[in-house]
Amino acid sequence: MIVLTRLNDSHFAINPDLIERIHANPDTTLVMVDGANFIVTESMEDVIEKIARYRAHVIALAYDPSAGDLPRGPRKI
């Protein structure tokens, strides 16, 4: 799940796998596969980044179940 912000500043979590498309016109609108729409304060780029981090976290857990926290940036090796 990713956490986003509604226009009234309340937060909600959404399953990014159920997002069909994202519009920026000028408000960022998420269109879900069931037709529901959510308008959020984050930019389209920020939402895409949150989705990418979420998916990277899921993949990291598949390789290392003890990797419980979301990755914050590039890891130093």
All heavy atoms as a GROMACS GRO file, in nm:
protein
  603
    1MET      N    1   0.084  -0.118   0.000
    1MET     CA    2   0.000   0.000   0.000
    1MET      C    3   0.089   0.124   0.000
    1MET      O    4   0.196   0.123   0.058
    1MET     CB    5  -0.089   0.001   0.123
    1MET     CG    6  -0.177  -0.121   0.140
    1MET     SD    7  -0.310  -0.129   0.023
    1MET     CE    8  -0.433  -0.034   0.108
    2ILE      N    9   0.041   0.229  -0.064
    2ILE     CA   10   0.109   0.358  -0.058
    2ILE      C   11   0.016   0.457   0.011
    2ILE      O   12  -0.107   0.445   0.002
    2ILE     CB   13   0.152   0.410  -0.198
    2ILE    CG1   14   0.032   0.429  -0.290
    2ILE    CG2   15   0.254   0.315  -0.261
    2ILE    CD1   16   0.064   0.499  -0.421
    3VAL      N   17   0.074   0.552   0.080
    3VAL     CA   18  -0.004   0.652   0.153
    3VAL      C   19  -0.002   0.782   0.073
    3VAL      O   20   0.104   0.832   0.035
    3VAL     CB   21   0.053   0.674   0.295
    3VAL    CG1   22  -0.025   0.783   0.366
    3VAL    CG2   23   0.047   0.544   0.374
    4LEU      N   24  -0.121   0.834   0.048
    4LEU     CA   25  -0.137   0.959  -0.027
    4LEU      C   26  -0.222   1.056   0.054
    4LEU      O   27  -0.279   1.019   0.157
    4LEU     CB   28  -0.202   0.931  -0.163
    4LEU     CG   29  -0.120   0.840  -0.256
    4LEU    CD1   30  -0.203   0.802  -0.377
    4LEU    CD2   31   0.009   0.906  -0.297
    5THR      N   32  -0.232   1.180   0.007
    5THR     CA   33  -0.302   1.286   0.079
    5THR      C   34  -0.417   1.340  -0.005
    5THR      O   35  -0.397   1.381  -0.120
    5THR     CB   36  -0.205   1.401   0.113
    5THR    OG1   37  -0.087   1.346   0.172
    5THR    CG2   38  -0.269   1.501   0.206
    6ARG      N   39  -0.535   1.342   0.053
    6ARG     CA   40  -0.651   1.403  -0.014
    6ARG      C   41  -0.638   1.555  -0.010
    6ARG      O   42  -0.554   1.609   0.063
    6ARG     CB   43  -0.780   1.362   0.055
    6ARG     CG   44  -0.811   1.215   0.045
    6ARG     CD   45  -0.944   1.186   0.115
    6ARG     NE   46  -0.969   1.046   0.128
    6ARG     CZ   47  -1.035   0.972   0.040
    6ARG    NH1   48  -1.082   1.027  -0.069
    6ARG    NH2   49  -1.054   0.842   0.061
    7LEU      N   50  -0.722   1.625  -0.081
    7LEU     CA   51  -0.717   1.771  -0.084
    7LEU      C   52  -0.748   1.833   0.052
    7LEU      O   53  -0.707   1.946   0.079
    7LEU     CB   54  -0.812   1.827  -0.191
    7LEU     CG   55  -0.776   1.792  -0.336
    7LEU    CD1   56  -0.880   1.852  -0.431
    7LEU    CD2   57  -0.637   1.839  -0.371
    8ASN      N   58  -0.819   1.760   0.140
    8ASN     CA   59  -0.850   1.812   0.273
    8ASN      C   60  -0.742   1.777   0.375
    8ASN      O   61  -0.763   1.786   0.495
    8ASN     CB   62  -0.987   1.764   0.321
    8ASN     CG   63  -0.990   1.614   0.346
    8ASN    OD1   64  -0.891   1.543   0.329
    8ASN    ND2   65  -1.106   1.564   0.385
    9ASP      N   66  -0.625   1.732   0.327
    9ASP     CA   67  -0.507   1.696   0.407
    9ASP      C   68  -0.522   1.568   0.486
    9ASP      O   69  -0.438   1.538   0.571
    9ASP     CB   70  -0.464   1.810   0.500
    9ASP     CG   71  -0.398   1.924   0.424
    9ASP    OD1   72  -0.333   1.894   0.321
    9ASP    OD2   73  -0.411   2.039   0.466
   10SER      N   74  -0.625   1.488   0.463
   10SER     CA   75  -0.635   1.358   0.528
   10SER      C   76  -0.556   1.257   0.445
   10SER      O   77  -0.546   1.267   0.323
   10SER     CB   78  -0.781   1.314   0.544
   10SER     OG   79  -0.839   1.292   0.416
   11HIS      N   80  -0.497   1.161   0.514
   11HIS     CA   81  -0.416   1.059   0.449
   11HIS      C   82  -0.497   0.933   0.430
   11HIS      O   83  -0.585   0.901   0.510
   11HIS     CB   84  -0.291   1.028   0.532
   11HIS     CG   85  -0.201   1.146   0.547
   11HIS    ND1   86  -0.126   1.196   0.444
   11HIS    CD2   87  -0.175   1.224   0.653
   11HIS    CE1   88  -0.057   1.300   0.486
   11HIS    NE2   89  -0.086   1.320   0.614
   12PHE      N   90  -0.466   0.860   0.324
   12PHE     CA   91  -0.528   0.730   0.301
   12PHE      C   92  -0.429   0.640   0.229
   12PHE      O   93  -0.337   0.687   0.163
   12PHE     CB   94  -0.660   0.744   0.222
   12PHE     CG   95  -0.643   0.784   0.079
   12PHE    CD1   96  -0.661   0.690  -0.023
   12PHE    CD2   97  -0.611   0.914   0.042
   12PHE    CE1   98  -0.647   0.726  -0.156
   12PHE    CE2   99  -0.597   0.951  -0.090
   12PHE     CZ  100  -0.614   0.856  -0.190
   13ALA      N  101  -0.447   0.510   0.248
   13ALA     CA  102  -0.360   0.412   0.183
   13ALA      C  103  -0.435   0.348   0.068
   13ALA      O  104  -0.556   0.323   0.077
   13ALA     CB  105  -0.317   0.306   0.284
   14ILE      N  106  -0.363   0.323  -0.039
   14ILE     CA  107  -0.426   0.267  -0.158
   14ILE      C  108  -0.335   0.160  -0.217
   14ILE      O  109  -0.213   0.169  -0.207
   14ILE     CB  110  -0.456   0.380  -0.260
   14ILE    CG1  111  -0.552   0.333  -0.367
   14ILE    CG2  112  -0.330   0.436  -0.320
   14ILE    CD1  113  -0.617   0.445  -0.442
   15ASN      N  114  -0.396   0.058  -0.274
   15ASN     CA  115  -0.320  -0.048  -0.340
   15ASN      C  116  -0.279   0.002  -0.478
   15ASN      O  117  -0.364   0.020  -0.566
   15ASN     CB  118  -0.408  -0.174  -0.351
   15ASN     CG  119  -0.335  -0.290  -0.413
   15ASN    OD1  120  -0.231  -0.275  -0.475
   15ASN    ND2  121  -0.393  -0.408  -0.398
   16PRO      N  122  -0.150   0.023  -0.502
   16PRO     CA  123  -0.108   0.078  -0.631
   16PRO      C  124  -0.131  -0.016  -0.749
   16PRO      O  125  -0.134   0.029  -0.863
   16PRO     CB  126   0.041   0.106  -0.611
   16PRO     CG  127   0.084   0.015  -0.504
   16PRO     CD  128  -0.036  -0.001  -0.414
   17ASP      N  129  -0.151  -0.145  -0.721
   17ASP     CA  130  -0.178  -0.239  -0.830
   17ASP      C  131  -0.316  -0.220  -0.889
   17ASP      O  132  -0.346  -0.274  -0.995
   17ASP     CB  133  -0.161  -0.383  -0.780
   17ASP     CG  134  -0.018  -0.413  -0.740
   17ASP    OD1  135   0.075  -0.357  -0.803
   17ASP    OD2  136   0.001  -0.491  -0.646
   18LEU      N  137  -0.402  -0.144  -0.819
   18LEU     CA  138  -0.538  -0.120  -0.868
   18LEU      C  139  -0.555   0.014  -0.938
   18LEU      O  140  -0.665   0.052  -0.976
   18LEU     CB  141  -0.638  -0.133  -0.753
   18LEU     CG  142  -0.640  -0.271  -0.686
   18LEU    CD1  143  -0.740  -0.272  -0.570
   18LEU    CD2  144  -0.673  -0.380  -0.786
   19ILE      N  145  -0.443   0.088  -0.954
   19ILE     CA  146  -0.448   0.215  -1.026
   19ILE      C  147  -0.440   0.186  -1.176
   19ILE      O  148  -0.346   0.122  -1.223
   19ILE     CB  149  -0.332   0.309  -0.984
   19ILE    CG1  150  -0.343   0.341  -0.834
   19ILE    CG2  151  -0.332   0.436  -1.069
   19ILE    CD1  152  -0.223   0.417  -0.779
   20GLU      N  153  -0.539   0.234  -1.249
   20GLU     CA  154  -0.541   0.214  -1.394
   20GLU      C  155  -0.460   0.322  -1.465
   20GLU      O  156  -0.383   0.294  -1.555
   20GLU     CB  157  -0.685   0.214  -1.445
   20GLU     CG  158  -0.696   0.190  -1.594
   20GLU     CD  159  -0.841   0.186  -1.639
   20GLU    OE1  160  -0.919   0.111  -1.578
   20GLU    OE2  161  -0.874   0.260  -1.734
   21ARG      N  162  -0.481   0.448  -1.422
   21ARG     CA  163  -0.406   0.559  -1.482
   21ARG      C  164  -0.404   0.676  -1.386
   21ARG      O  165  -0.482   0.684  -1.291
   21ARG     CB  166  -0.462   0.598  -1.617
   21ARG     CG  167  -0.604   0.640  -1.619
   21ARG     CD  168  -0.654   0.659  -1.764
   21ARG     NE  169  -0.790   0.708  -1.763
   21ARG     CZ  170  -0.898   0.632  -1.757
   21ARG    NH1  171  -0.886   0.501  -1.757
   21ARG    NH2  172  -1.018   0.685  -1.754
   22ILE      N  173  -0.314   0.769  -1.415
   22ILE     CA  174  -0.296   0.890  -1.334
   22ILE      C  175  -0.300   1.009  -1.428
   22ILE      O  176  -0.234   1.010  -1.530
   22ILE     CB  177  -0.160   0.887  -1.259
   22ILE    CG1  178  -0.149   0.761  -1.174
   22ILE    CG2  179  -0.145   1.012  -1.173
   22ILE    CD1  180  -0.010   0.739  -1.115
   23HIS      N  181  -0.382   1.109  -1.390
   23HIS     CA  182  -0.391   1.233  -1.469
   23HIS      C  183  -0.340   1.349  -1.384
   23HIS      O  184  -0.360   1.351  -1.263
   23HIS     CB  185  -0.538   1.264  -1.506
   23HIS     CG  186  -0.602   1.162  -1.591
   23HIS    ND1  187  -0.584   1.156  -1.726
   23HIS    CD2  188  -0.686   1.059  -1.559
   23HIS    CE1  189  -0.655   1.055  -1.775
   23HIS    NE2  190  -0.717   0.995  -1.675
   24ALA      N  191  -0.279   1.446  -1.449
   24ALA     CA  192  -0.242   1.572  -1.382
   24ALA      C  193  -0.306   1.684  -1.463
   24ALA      O  194  -0.258   1.719  -1.570
   24ALA     CB  195  -0.090   1.587  -1.377
   25ASN      N  196  -0.416   1.740  -1.411
   25ASN     CA  197  -0.493   1.834  -1.493
   25ASN      C  198  -0.561   1.945  -1.415
   25ASN      O  199  -0.682   1.958  -1.424
   25ASN     CB  200  -0.597   1.756  -1.573
   25ASN     CG  201  -0.685   1.666  -1.488
   25ASN    OD1  202  -0.660   1.644  -1.371
   25ASN    ND2  203  -0.790   1.615  -1.549
   26PRO      N  204  -0.509   2.034  -1.343
   26PRO     CA  205  -0.377   2.037  -1.281
   26PRO      C  206  -0.369   1.951  -1.156
   26PRO      O  207  -0.260   1.915  -1.113
   26PRO     CB  208  -0.355   2.183  -1.247
   26PRO     CG  209  -0.491   2.235  -1.218
   26PRO     CD  210  -0.581   2.159  -1.312
   27ASP      N  211  -0.486   1.916  -1.095
   27ASP     CA  212  -0.481   1.828  -0.978
   27ASP      C  213  -0.446   1.686  -1.023
   27ASP      O  214  -0.486   1.642  -1.131
   27ASP     CB  215  -0.617   1.825  -0.907
   27ASP     CG  216  -0.654   1.958  -0.845
   27ASP    OD1  217  -0.561   2.028  -0.799
   27ASP    OD2  218  -0.773   1.992  -0.843
   28THR      N  219  -0.376   1.614  -0.938
   28THR     CA  220  -0.341   1.475  -0.968
   28THR      C  221  -0.461   1.388  -0.934
   28THR      O  222  -0.508   1.386  -0.821
   28THR     CB  223  -0.218   1.431  -0.887
   28THR    OG1  224  -0.111   1.523  -0.912
   28THR    CG2  225  -0.174   1.291  -0.925
   29THR      N  226  -0.510   1.316  -1.034
   29THR     CA  227  -0.626   1.230  -1.018
   29THR      C  228  -0.587   1.087  -1.049
   29THR      O  229  -0.530   1.059  -1.154
   29THR     CB  230  -0.739   1.274  -1.114
   29THR    OG1  231  -0.769   1.411  -1.092
   29THR    CG2  232  -0.864   1.191  -1.094
   30LEU      N  233  -0.618   0.996  -0.956
   30LEU     CA  234  -0.596   0.854  -0.977
   30LEU      C  235  -0.727   0.793  -1.024
   30LEU      O  236  -0.831   0.814  -0.963
   30LEU     CB  237  -0.554   0.786  -0.847
   30LEU     CG  238  -0.440   0.847  -0.768
   30LEU    CD1  239  -0.417   0.769  -0.641
   30LEU    CD2  240  -0.315   0.854  -0.850
   31VAL      N  241  -0.722   0.719  -1.132
   31VAL     CA  242  -0.839   0.646  -1.182
   31VAL      C  243  -0.812   0.499  -1.154
   31VAL      O  244  -0.713   0.442  -1.202
   31VAL     CB  245  -0.862   0.671  -1.332
   31VAL    CG1  246  -0.982   0.594  -1.381
   31VAL    CG2  247  -0.877   0.820  -1.359
   32MET      N  248  -0.900   0.438  -1.076
   32MET     CA  249  -0.883   0.300  -1.035
   32MET      C  250  -0.947   0.206  -1.136
   32MET      O  251  -1.030   0.247  -1.218
   32MET     CB  252  -0.945   0.279  -0.896
   32MET     CG  253  -0.900   0.381  -0.792
   32MET     SD  254  -0.722   0.390  -0.772
   32MET     CE  255  -0.692   0.235  -0.690
   33VAL      N  256  -0.910   0.078  -1.131
   33VAL     CA  257  -0.965  -0.019  -1.227
   33VAL      C  258  -1.116  -0.035  -1.212
   33VAL      O  259  -1.183  -0.072  -1.309
   33VAL     CB  260  -0.895  -0.156  -1.215
   33VAL    CG1  261  -0.749  -0.147  -1.256
   33VAL    CG2  262  -0.908  -0.216  -1.078
   34ASP      N  263  -1.171  -0.005  -1.095
   34ASP     CA  264  -1.316  -0.015  -1.076
   34ASP      C  265  -1.389   0.114  -1.113
   34ASP      O  266  -1.509   0.126  -1.094
   34ASP     CB  267  -1.351  -0.056  -0.934
   34ASP     CG  268  -1.316   0.050  -0.830
   34ASP    OD1  269  -1.257   0.154  -0.865
   34ASP    OD2  270  -1.349   0.028  -0.710
   35GLY      N  271  -1.314   0.214  -1.164
   35GLY     CA  272  -1.374   0.341  -1.205
   35GLY      C  273  -1.373   0.450  -1.100
   35GLY      O  274  -1.407   0.564  -1.129
   36ALA      N  275  -1.335   0.417  -0.976
   36ALA     CA  276  -1.327   0.518  -0.870
   36ALA      C  277  -1.218   0.619  -0.903
   36ALA      O  278  -1.117   0.585  -0.967
   36ALA     CB  279  -1.300   0.452  -0.736
   37ASN      N  280  -1.239   0.744  -0.861
   37ASN     CA  281  -1.140   0.851  -0.881
   37ASN      C  282  -1.099   0.907  -0.746
   37ASN      O  283  -1.184   0.926  -0.658
   37ASN     CB  284  -1.200   0.965  -0.963
   37ASN     CG  285  -1.225   0.925  -1.106
   37ASN    OD1  286  -1.136   0.880  -1.174
   37ASN    ND2  287  -1.348   0.943  -1.151
   38PHE      N  288  -0.970   0.934  -0.731
   38PHE     CA  289  -0.919   0.998  -0.611
   38PHE      C  290  -0.832   1.116  -0.654
   38PHE      O  291  -0.743   1.101  -0.738
   38PHE     CB  292  -0.833   0.901  -0.529
   38PHE     CG  293  -0.910   0.784  -0.476
   38PHE    CD1  294  -0.908   0.662  -0.542
   38PHE    CD2  295  -0.984   0.794  -0.360
   38PHE    CE1  296  -0.979   0.553  -0.495
   38PHE    CE2  297  -1.056   0.686  -0.311
   38PHE     CZ  298  -1.053   0.566  -0.379
   39ILE      N  299  -0.858   1.233  -0.597
   39ILE     CA  300  -0.776   1.351  -0.622
   39ILE      C  301  -0.682   1.367  -0.505
   39ILE      O  302  -0.725   1.365  -0.389
   39ILE     CB  303  -0.863   1.477  -0.641
   39ILE    CG1  304  -0.959   1.457  -0.759
   39ILE    CG2  305  -0.776   1.599  -0.663
   39ILE    CD1  306  -1.061   1.568  -0.776
   40VAL      N  307  -0.552   1.379  -0.533
   40VAL     CA  308  -0.451   1.384  -0.428
   40VAL      C  309  -0.364   1.508  -0.444
   40VAL      O  310  -0.357   1.568  -0.552
   40VAL     CB  311  -0.363   1.257  -0.429
   40VAL    CG1  312  -0.447   1.133  -0.400
   40VAL    CG2  313  -0.288   1.241  -0.559
   41THR      N  314  -0.297   1.546  -0.334
   41THR     CA  315  -0.212   1.665  -0.336
   41THR      C  316  -0.075   1.637  -0.397
   41THR      O  317  -0.008   1.729  -0.443
   41THR     CB  318  -0.193   1.722  -0.195
   41THR    OG1  319  -0.129   1.624  -0.113
   41THR    CG2  320  -0.326   1.762  -0.133
   42GLU      N  321  -0.031   1.511  -0.396
   42GLU     CA  322   0.100   1.477  -0.452
   42GLU      C  323   0.100   1.496  -0.603
   42GLU      O  324  -0.003   1.481  -0.668
   42GLU     CB  325   0.136   1.331  -0.419
   42GLU     CG  326   0.165   1.303  -0.273
   42GLU     CD  327   0.040   1.280  -0.189
   42GLU    OE1  328  -0.071   1.280  -0.245
   42GLU    OE2  329   0.053   1.265  -0.067
   43SER      N  330   0.216   1.527  -0.657
   43SER     CA  331   0.229   1.539  -0.803
   43SER      C  332   0.227   1.399  -0.865
   43SER      O  333   0.247   1.298  -0.796
   43SER     CB  334   0.360   1.609  -0.839
   43SER     OG  335   0.470   1.525  -0.808
   44MET      N  336   0.204   1.394  -0.995
   44MET     CA  337   0.205   1.266  -1.065
   44MET      C  338   0.342   1.199  -1.048
   44MET      O  339   0.350   1.079  -1.023
   44MET     CB  340   0.173   1.284  -1.214
   44MET     CG  341   0.172   1.154  -1.287
   44MET     SD  342   0.112   1.149  -1.459
   44MET     CE  343   0.119   1.313  -1.517
   45GLU      N  344   0.449   1.278  -1.056
   45GLU     CA  345   0.583   1.224  -1.041
   45GLU      C  346   0.603   1.164  -0.901
   45GLU      O  347   0.665   1.058  -0.886
   45GLU     CB  348   0.689   1.332  -1.067
   45GLU     CG  349   0.693   1.380  -1.211
   45GLU     CD  350   0.582   1.478  -1.248
   45GLU    OE1  351   0.515   1.533  -1.156
   45GLU    OE2  352   0.559   1.498  -1.368
   46ASP      N  353   0.550   1.230  -0.797
   46ASP     CA  354   0.561   1.178  -0.661
   46ASP      C  355   0.485   1.047  -0.645
   46ASP      O  356   0.533   0.954  -0.579
   46ASP     CB  357   0.509   1.280  -0.558
   46ASP     CG  358   0.601   1.399  -0.541
   46ASP    OD1  359   0.719   1.391  -0.583
   46ASP    OD2  360   0.554   1.501  -0.486
   47VAL      N  361   0.367   1.039  -0.704
   47VAL     CA  362   0.288   0.915  -0.694
   47VAL      C  363   0.363   0.801  -0.764
   47VAL      O  364   0.374   0.690  -0.711
   47VAL     CB  365   0.147   0.933  -0.754
   47VAL    CG1  366   0.072   0.800  -0.758
   47VAL    CG2  367   0.069   1.038  -0.676
   48ILE      N  368   0.418   0.829  -0.881
   48ILE     CA  369   0.492   0.727  -0.955
   48ILE      C  370   0.614   0.682  -0.875
   48ILE      O  371   0.645   0.562  -0.867
   48ILE     CB  372   0.532   0.778  -1.094
   48ILE    CG1  373   0.406   0.793  -1.180
   48ILE    CG2  374   0.633   0.686  -1.161
   48ILE    CD1  375   0.425   0.868  -1.309
   49GLU      N  376   0.682   0.775  -0.808
   49GLU     CA  377   0.798   0.741  -0.725
   49GLU      C  378   0.756   0.654  -0.607
   49GLU      O  379   0.824   0.556  -0.573
   49GLU     CB  380   0.866   0.868  -0.675
   49GLU     CG  381   0.984   0.842  -0.583
   49GLU     CD  382   1.097   0.764  -0.648
   49GLU    OE1  383   1.116   0.773  -0.770
   49GLU    OE2  384   1.168   0.692  -0.573
   50LYS      N  385   0.643   0.685  -0.544
   50LYS     CA  386   0.594   0.604  -0.432
   50LYS      C  387   0.561   0.462  -0.479
   50LYS      O  388   0.589   0.364  -0.410
   50LYS     CB  389   0.470   0.667  -0.369
   50LYS     CG  390   0.500   0.787  -0.282
   50LYS     CD  391   0.372   0.847  -0.228
   50LYS     CE  392   0.399   0.969  -0.144
   50LYS     NZ  393   0.389   0.942  -0.001
   51ILE      N  394   0.502   0.451  -0.597
   51ILE     CA  395   0.470   0.319  -0.653
   51ILE      C  396   0.598   0.241  -0.680
   51ILE      O  397   0.608   0.122  -0.646
   51ILE     CB  398   0.385   0.333  -0.781
   51ILE    CG1  399   0.247   0.389  -0.747
   51ILE    CG2  400   0.372   0.198  -0.853
   51ILE    CD1  401   0.166   0.432  -0.868
   52ALA      N  402   0.698   0.307  -0.737
   52ALA     CA  403   0.826   0.239  -0.766
   52ALA      C  404   0.893   0.192  -0.638
   52ALA      O  405   0.944   0.080  -0.631
   52ALA     CB  406   0.918   0.333  -0.844
   53ARG      N  407   0.892   0.277  -0.533
   53ARG     CA  408   0.952   0.238  -0.404
   53ARG      C  409   0.877   0.122  -0.342
   53ARG      O  410   0.937   0.030  -0.285
   53ARG     CB  411   0.956   0.357  -0.308
   53ARG     CG  412   1.070   0.450  -0.336
   53ARG     CD  413   1.102   0.543  -0.220
   53ARG     NE  414   0.996   0.548  -0.120
   53ARG     CZ  415   0.947   0.659  -0.068
   53ARG    NH1  416   0.994   0.775  -0.107
   53ARG    NH2  417   0.853   0.656   0.022
   54TYR      N  418   0.744   0.124  -0.351
   54TYR     CA  419   0.662   0.015  -0.298
   54TYR      C  420   0.697  -0.116  -0.368
   54TYR      O  421   0.719  -0.219  -0.304
   54TYR     CB  422   0.514   0.048  -0.315
   54TYR     CG  423   0.423  -0.070  -0.294
   54TYR    CD1  424   0.393  -0.116  -0.166
   54TYR    CD2  425   0.368  -0.138  -0.403
   54TYR    CE1  426   0.310  -0.226  -0.147
   54TYR    CE2  427   0.286  -0.247  -0.384
   54TYR     CZ  428   0.256  -0.291  -0.257
   54TYR     OH  429   0.176  -0.400  -0.239
   55ARG      N  430   0.705  -0.113  -0.499
   55ARG     CA  431   0.734  -0.236  -0.575
   55ARG      C  432   0.876  -0.284  -0.548
   55ARG      O  433   0.900  -0.405  -0.540
   55ARG     CB  434   0.709  -0.213  -0.722
   55ARG     CG  435   0.560  -0.198  -0.748
   55ARG     CD  436   0.522  -0.198  -0.892
   55ARG     NE  437   0.377  -0.195  -0.901
   55ARG     CZ  438   0.311  -0.137  -0.999
   55ARG    NH1  439   0.376  -0.077  -1.095
   55ARG    NH2  440   0.179  -0.138  -1.000
   56ALA      N  441   0.971  -0.192  -0.532
   56ALA     CA  442   1.108  -0.230  -0.498
   56ALA      C  443   1.110  -0.297  -0.361
   56ALA      O  444   1.184  -0.394  -0.339
   56ALA     CB  445   1.200  -0.108  -0.499
   57HIS      N  446   1.030  -0.246  -0.268
   57HIS     CA  447   1.020  -0.305  -0.134
   57HIS      C  448   0.966  -0.447  -0.142
   57HIS      O  449   1.018  -0.538  -0.075
   57HIS     CB  450   0.932  -0.217  -0.047
   57HIS     CG  451   0.906  -0.272   0.089
   57HIS    ND1  452   1.004  -0.288   0.184
   57HIS    CD2  453   0.791  -0.316   0.146
   57HIS    CE1  454   0.952  -0.340   0.293
   57HIS    NE2  455   0.822  -0.357   0.272
   58VAL      N  456   0.864  -0.469  -0.222
   58VAL     CA  457   0.806  -0.602  -0.237
   58VAL      C  458   0.911  -0.699  -0.294
   58VAL      O  459   0.926  -0.811  -0.244
   58VAL     CB  460   0.680  -0.598  -0.326
   58VAL    CG1  461   0.633  -0.738  -0.364
   58VAL    CG2  462   0.568  -0.520  -0.258
   59ILE      N  463   0.986  -0.656  -0.393
   59ILE     CA  464   1.090  -0.741  -0.451
   59ILE      C  465   1.200  -0.768  -0.349
   59ILE      O  466   1.248  -0.881  -0.337
   59ILE     CB  467   1.147  -0.677  -0.579
   59ILE    CG1  468   1.039  -0.679  -0.689
   59ILE    CG2  469   1.273  -0.748  -0.626
   59ILE    CD1  470   1.072  -0.597  -0.811
   60ALA      N  471   1.239  -0.666  -0.272
   60ALA     CA  472   1.342  -0.684  -0.170
   60ALA      C  473   1.297  -0.787  -0.067
   60ALA      O  474   1.377  -0.871  -0.023
   60ALA     CB  475   1.376  -0.552  -0.103
   61LEU      N  476   1.171  -0.784  -0.028
   61LEU     CA  477   1.120  -0.881   0.069
   61LEU      C  478   1.122  -1.023   0.013
   61LEU      O  479   1.141  -1.119   0.088
   61LEU     CB  480   0.978  -0.844   0.112
   61LEU     CG  481   0.965  -0.726   0.207
   61LEU    CD1  482   0.819  -0.693   0.231
   61LEU    CD2  483   1.035  -0.755   0.339
   62ALA      N  484   1.104  -1.036  -0.118
   62ALA     CA  485   1.107  -1.168  -0.179
   62ALA      C  486   1.246  -1.230  -0.167
   62ALA      O  487   1.260  -1.351  -0.151
   62ALA     CB  488   1.065  -1.160  -0.325
   63TYR      N  489   1.349  -1.146  -0.173
   63TYR     CA  490   1.486  -1.194  -0.162
   63TYR      C  491   1.536  -1.199  -0.018
   63TYR      O  492   1.620  -1.280   0.015
   63TYR     CB  493   1.580  -1.106  -0.245
   63TYR     CG  494   1.567  -1.129  -0.393
   63TYR    CD1  495   1.491  -1.043  -0.471
   63TYR    CD2  496   1.627  -1.238  -0.453
   63TYR    CE1  497   1.478  -1.065  -0.607
   63TYR    CE2  498   1.614  -1.261  -0.588
   63TYR     CZ  499   1.539  -1.175  -0.665
   63TYR     OH  500   1.525  -1.197  -0.799
   64ASP      N  501   1.486  -1.110   0.067
   64ASP     CA  502   1.533  -1.101   0.206
   64ASP      C  503   1.416  -1.062   0.295
   64ASP      O  504   1.388  -0.944   0.315
   64ASP     CB  505   1.645  -0.998   0.216
   64ASP     CG  506   1.700  -0.985   0.357
   64ASP    OD1  507   1.664  -1.066   0.445
   64ASP    OD2  508   1.779  -0.892   0.379
   65PRO      N  509   1.345  -1.161   0.352
   65PRO     CA  510   1.227  -1.131   0.435
   65PRO      C  511   1.257  -1.043   0.556
   65PRO      O  512   1.168  -0.983   0.612
   65PRO     CB  513   1.179  -1.268   0.480
   65PRO     CG  514   1.239  -1.365   0.384
   65PRO     CD  515   1.367  -1.303   0.336
   66SER      N  516   1.383  -1.033   0.596
   66SER     CA  517   1.418  -0.948   0.710
   66SER      C  518   1.436  -0.802   0.668
   66SER      O  519   1.467  -0.718   0.752
   66SER     CB  520   1.546  -0.998   0.776
   66SER     OG  521   1.656  -0.983   0.689
   67ALA      N  522   1.413  -0.770   0.541
   67ALA     CA  523   1.432  -0.633   0.491
   67ALA      C  524   1.311  -0.546   0.519
   67ALA      O  525   1.282  -0.455   0.446
   67ALA     CB  526   1.459  -0.637   0.340
   68GLY      N  527   1.243  -0.568   0.629
   68GLY     CA  528   1.115  -0.510   0.666
   68GLY      C  529   1.088  -0.364   0.641
   68GLY      O  530   0.974  -0.326   0.635
   69ASP      N  531   1.186  -0.276   0.624
   69ASP     CA  532   1.160  -0.134   0.608
   69ASP      C  533   1.169  -0.096   0.461
   69ASP      O  534   1.242  -0.157   0.384
   69ASP     CB  535   1.261  -0.052   0.689
   69ASP     CG  536   1.208   0.084   0.729
   69ASP    OD1  537   1.087   0.108   0.711
   69ASP    OD2  538   1.286   0.164   0.778
   70LEU      N  539   1.093   0.007   0.420
   70LEU     CA  540   1.100   0.054   0.282
   70LEU      C  541   1.237   0.110   0.252
   70LEU      O  542   1.296   0.180   0.334
   70LEU     CB  543   0.996   0.164   0.259
   70LEU     CG  544   0.853   0.121   0.244
   70LEU    CD1  545   0.761   0.243   0.239
   70LEU    CD2  546   0.834   0.040   0.118
   71PRO      N  547   1.291   0.081   0.133
   71PRO     CA  548   1.421   0.139   0.097
   71PRO      C  549   1.410   0.290   0.087
   71PRO      O  550   1.312   0.343   0.036
   71PRO     CB  551   1.451   0.076  -0.040
   71PRO     CG  552   1.327   0.010  -0.085
   71PRO     CD  553   1.236  -0.005   0.032
   72ARG      N  554   1.509   0.362   0.138
   72ARG     CA  555   1.507   0.509   0.142
   72ARG      C  556   1.589   0.572   0.030
   72ARG      O  557   1.585   0.688   0.007
   72ARG     CB  558   1.559   0.559   0.276
   72ARG     CG  559   1.479   0.508   0.393
   72ARG     CD  560   1.339   0.566   0.390
   72ARG     NE  561   1.262   0.514   0.500
   72ARG     CZ  562   1.134   0.488   0.495
   72ARG    NH1  563   1.066   0.510   0.386
   72ARG    NH2  564   1.072   0.442   0.599
   73GLY      N  565   1.667   0.495  -0.037
   73GLY     CA  566   1.750   0.548  -0.145
   73GLY      C  567   1.851   0.443  -0.186
   73GLY      O  568   1.844   0.328  -0.143
   74PRO      N  569   1.948   0.480  -0.268
   74PRO     CA  570   2.049   0.382  -0.311
   74PRO      C  571   2.126   0.327  -0.191
   74PRO      O  572   2.159   0.400  -0.098
   74PRO     CB  573   2.141   0.465  -0.401
   74PRO     CG  574   2.066   0.587  -0.435
   74PRO     CD  575   1.968   0.611  -0.324
   75ARG      N  576   2.148   0.199  -0.194
   75ARG     CA  577   2.224   0.134  -0.087
   75ARG      C  578   2.373   0.140  -0.118
   75ARG      O  579   2.414   0.123  -0.231
   75ARG     CB  580   2.183  -0.011  -0.071
   75ARG     CG  581   2.041  -0.026  -0.026
   75ARG     CD  582   2.007  -0.172  -0.012
   75ARG     NE  583   1.864  -0.184   0.012
   75ARG     CZ  584   1.813  -0.274   0.090
   75ARG    NH1  585   1.890  -0.360   0.151
   75ARG    NH2  586   1.684  -0.281   0.107
   76LYS      N  587   2.453   0.163  -0.017
   76LYS     CA  588   2.599   0.162  -0.033
   76LYS      C  589   2.649   0.020  -0.015
   76LYS      O  590   2.609  -0.050   0.078
   76LYS     CB  591   2.664   0.254   0.069
   76LYS     CG  592   2.627   0.399   0.047
   76LYS     CD  593   2.696   0.488   0.145
   76LYS     CE  594   2.653   0.632   0.119
   76LYS     NZ  595   2.711   0.724   0.214
   77ILE      N  596   2.733  -0.022  -0.106
   77ILE     CA  597   2.786  -0.158  -0.100
   77ILE      C  598   2.933  -0.153  -0.062
   77ILE      O  599   3.007  -0.070  -0.097
   77ILE     CB  600   2.767  -0.230  -0.235
   77ILE    CG1  601   2.619  -0.237  -0.266
   77ILE    CG2  602   2.829  -0.366  -0.233
   77ILE    CD1  603   2.585  -0.294  -0.399
   0.00000   0.00000   0.00000
